[in-house]
């Protein structure tokens, strides 16, 4: 079954706006189950895990983003982790 990207992302954005970070993580993880190489979302989920204090999960996401197979702005997740943002 194809997922509706817009619907998932709107729900995640709404959850972030309401400071319901765990709900936003669940929404994005739903998308990542379908599209695991969406590096910007992988990084976003890493940022959200970091925001709620789940550093181990954040590191796992940032490690995925830091692999040579991904390119562009998604690699910045490592810098955010190392600099403590």
Secondary structure, DSSP 8 states (H G I E B T S, - for coil): ----HHHHHHHHHHHHHTT-HHHHHHHHHHHHHH-TT-HHHHHHHHHHHHHTT-HHHHHHHHHHHTSTT--GGGGHHHHHHHHT-
